[in-house]
């Protein structure tokens, strides 16, 4: 167990080294986040004076008529498409780097655009699953939320490697989930501990933003508004940067684990002995 944790920490550090080489990868989670906000606004603003706005804004609001369900499905579909599209672009760039290339932002967008049919199909599946879970939740609020949460977590775990499968293998939804499960069976321990290592790195980086936030609140409370607001802005900016780094690292480690498990290829900038010690190629 301790060996797995140590491996996870090392994998997280090596992922961070890759990000240092390709800092432009941070653009993908940034644009993805902004695009998701734009999607939310595009649904909420036109519906602001109608009861349907609450369907999009409040995840616990259960739709009461077919129109509400259609709106919710459309929102899920567009939102999932945006997330998967930009994640695919990021993973594509990471794989280019792992294979000795020097990726650009354009390379990522071109790769994701070339997989539009697969991304659209997966967004459709994800939106459908989201609606099904919502239906389960609506049947019984307390029990439904528990069952929906468990099923949602199971689906997220099963789909863990779907994005790199879409990018590399151009698989359809059913094949993608099957391949994701196949890779996951071999890498679940490393994926878990690597994410733990990334989480620890992100926690340390978050402290850099939390400290100024605390100081800003204290200064505002004491009447020193100018300096307090400056610290609040600084802390918020740092935490936003940390969130972008976290998203990028998650995609990099995802691509690295997939590449080794699926192809037996040691990603460049990753330690061969570390990966071979983590799990062997069948």
N, C-alpha and C positions, 0 to 999 in steps of 0.2 A: 504493500500500500504506500509506504513511504517512498519507494522507488518510483511509483507512478506519479506521486505528487512532485517529486524532484524532476521527473521527465516533463511533466506539465509546465513547471516553472521555466525549464530550459526552452521548451517549445514556444512559450509565450515571449521569452526574451528574443529568440531568433525571429519571431514574427515582427517584433518591434524593430529589429535591425532592418528588416525588409521595408518596413514603413519609412524608416529614416532615409532609405535610398529613393523611395518614390512617394515623397510627401504630397504630390498632386493627387494621390488616391483619396485624400481627405475630401476632395471636391465631390466625390460620388455620394457619401452620406450627407454632405451639406445640401446638395441640390435635391437629393431624395427627401430630406426633411422639409425643405421649402416647398417642394412639389406636393407633398402630403398636406401641408397647410393650405396650399392653393386648392387642392381637391376638396378639402373640408369646407373652405369658403365658397367654392362653386356650388356646393349642395345646400349649405346653410343659408346663405344670403338670399337666394331666390325664394326660399321657403320660410323666411324669417317670420312672416305674419301668419303662417299656417301651423297647425299642430304637427305637421310632418318634420319640422325642424328638430323637435325633441327626439325623434327617432334616430337621427344622425348624431346629435350631441350627447344624448344620454344612453349609455350602453345598457342600462337596466330598464329603459323604457321599452315595453313590449308593444309592437305594432298591433293596431286594432282592426285594420282592414287591408285588403289586397294591395291597394296603392302604396301603403306604407311599406309592405314587404318588398314590393318592386323597387322602391326608392332605396331601401336598405341594401338590397342585393346589388344594385347599381353602384352604390357607394363602396361596398366591400370590393366589388370587382375592380373598379378604377384604382382604389387604394392599394390593393394587392399587386396590381399591374405595375404601378409606380415603384413600389418597394422591390419587387422581384427584378424589374428592369435594371435599376441602378445597382442592386447587389450583383446581378449577372455581369454588368460592366466592370465592377470592382474585381470580382473573382477572375474574370478573363485577363485583366491586367496582371494580377498576381501570378497566374499560370504562365503568362508570357515571361515575366521576370524569373520564375522558377526554372524555365527552360532555356535561360541564357539571354533572353531578349531585353530590350529597354523600352518598356511600354509607355505609351502616351495616353492622355485622356481620350483622344480620338480613337485609339485602338479599342479602348473599352466600350465606347459608344457604338463603334462599328460591329463589334462582336455581339453586343446585346441586341442591336437592331437586326442582325442576321438570324437571331433566335426569336424574333417576334412571334411566329406561330406557336412555338413551344411556350413562350412566356404568357401569351394570351390564354392558351389552353390551361396552363397551371393556375393562372389568376381566376379562371372560370371555376376550376375545381375548388380552389381555396375559398372563393366566395360562396359556393354551394355548401361547403362544409360549415362555413360561418353561419349561414342561414339555418342549416339543420340544427346546429348547436343552439341557436336562438330559439328555434321551435321547441326543443327539449326544455330549455330554460323557462319558456312561457307556460309549459304544462303545470309546473309546480315550482313556485319561486324558490323555495329553500332547497328542496331535493333536486329540482331541475338545475339550479346553479352548481351544485356539487357534481352531478353527473356530467353536465356540460363542461365544467372545468376539467374533469378527469379525461373526458374524451378529447377535449381541445389540447390538453398536454400530450396525450398519446399521439395525436396527429402531428403536432409540432416536432416531437421526437422522431417519429417515422420519416418526416419530411426534412430532417436535418441536412442531408446531403443533396437535396433536390436541385439546388441552384448550380453547383458544379456539374451535376449530371446533365442538366439542361445545356450548360455552356459547352461542355466537352463532347457529350454523346448525342446532343440534339434529340433527346428522347421525348416521347409523348408523356402525358401525365401518369398513366398506369405503369409504364416501364420506368419512369423516373422514381416513383415511390418504391418500386420493387428494388431498383438498383441502390437507392438510398438506404433501404433496410439492410441490403446485403453488405454495403460498406460499413454501416453502423455496427453490425454484429462484430466486425473485426476491430473497430476503432473506438467503441463507446467509452472505454476506460481512459484512453488518451484524450478524446474530445472533452470528457468531463474534467480531467485534471488540467488540461491546457486552458480551458475556460476559467477554471479556478485560478490558474496563474495569471491570466489576463485580468480577471477580476481584482486580484491583489494589486497588480500594477496600476489599474484604474483607480482603486481606492487610494493609493499613495498619491497619485496625481491629483485626485479630487481634493485632497487636503490643501493643496496649493490654492484652490479656489474657495474652499469653505472658510479658511482663516480670514481672508479679506471680507467675506460676507458677514461673518460674525462681528468683525471690527466695524464694518459699515453700519450694521444695525445698532451697535453700541454707541457710535458717534452720532447717528441720527437721533437716538433717544436722549442724548445729552445736549442736543441743540446744535451740533456742528454738522449742519446739513450738507454743505458743499463737499467737505472731505468724506463724509459718510456716503453720499451718493456716488462719489468717485470710486470708493472702495466696493460698493455694491455692483457698480458697472464692471469693475475689474474682475470681481469674483464671478459674476455671471458669465463674462466672456471666457474666463478660464474653464468653467464648468462646461460651457458649450464646446470648447475645443476638446476637452476630455471626452465628451460624449462622441464626438467625431472620431477621435482616436480609438475609442472602444469599438465602434462599429467597423472601422477599417481593420483592426486587429482580429476581430471575430471572422471577417471574410478571408483574411490571409491564412489564418490557421485552418479554416475550413477547407480552403483550396489545397493547402499543403497536405493535410491528412487524406483528402480524397485522392490526390495525385499519387501518393505512395501506396495507398490501399488498393486503388483500382488499377494502376498501371505498373506498380513496382518501381516507379521512378523516384529517386531521391531528389526532392526540390532543391534547387540551388540556394545557398545560404543557410541550409539546414544540415545538421550533423547526421551523417549516414548511420553511425553507430547508435545514436540516440533513437532514430526511427527503427532500426533493425532490432534494437533491444526492446522497443515498445510493442511491436507486433511484426511478425514475419509474413512474407508473401506466401500465399497458398500455392 
